[in-house]
Structure formats: structure tokens, C-alpha cells
Amino acid sequence: MPHTPSDYDNVFEKKLSLAERFKMATLVAVISYFTLIGWIVAMIIYDKHQSSLASFHLRQSLGLIITGAILSLIPLVGWVLNIGVFLGWAIGLYAAIQGQEYKVPLLGDFYQKHLDFIQ
């Protein structure tokens, strides 16, 4: 009978250093801000490389996507308010690039509280 290592599931997976894990978390955070498709891709990557930074930005970006979609349905007023969503998106993207957890103004706390299914 051949000897199987105790961490058999991880034999073919490369162990990432702390710096590489931070870079991967930052990558997931940044990708999540690029449309709904980017958010889905980020979720797929996040499944293998979970971190608090990535989950924070996944919640923020999903909240902005949902808010923008709802406001788009309201003629004129909603379209004008979407300028604020765009500014929040830019702030969130900048924070993700910097590797920081910065909540978007006004709705950031709401997103973190109510989109808690993203752990």
C-alpha cells in the first residue's frame, strides 16, 4: 500500500506566501468592481482565495451594482442619483487598488450589514 501524505488534497496546490495572498485578495477586490460579470468572476476566484479584504469589497461592489440597477429604473431622478453611485464605485475601486477596507459613503454600512451572506 503506497504512503499518502496527510495533506493529500493540497499536494498539487501551491502554498501562497502572505504577500501573494494579499495580492490575490487585492486582485479579487478590484475585479469585483467591473460589472456584474467581473463580480461573478471575483466570486469564483474568491472561493479558492478567501480573505476579509476580498469579502469586504465583494459586498461593497454588489451593493453598488444593485443600487445602480434599481436607480436606473427611475427616470430622471434615478439617473441623476446614479452619478453618486458612480462616485461611490470610484471610491470603492480606489480603496480596493490600495488594499484598504474603506466603506462607500452613505450606504457602505448598509451593504456590510445586509450582504453578510458573503463571508
Helices and strands as residue ranges (DSSP letters): G 8-10, H 18-31, H 35-48, H 52-72, H 77-98, H 108-114
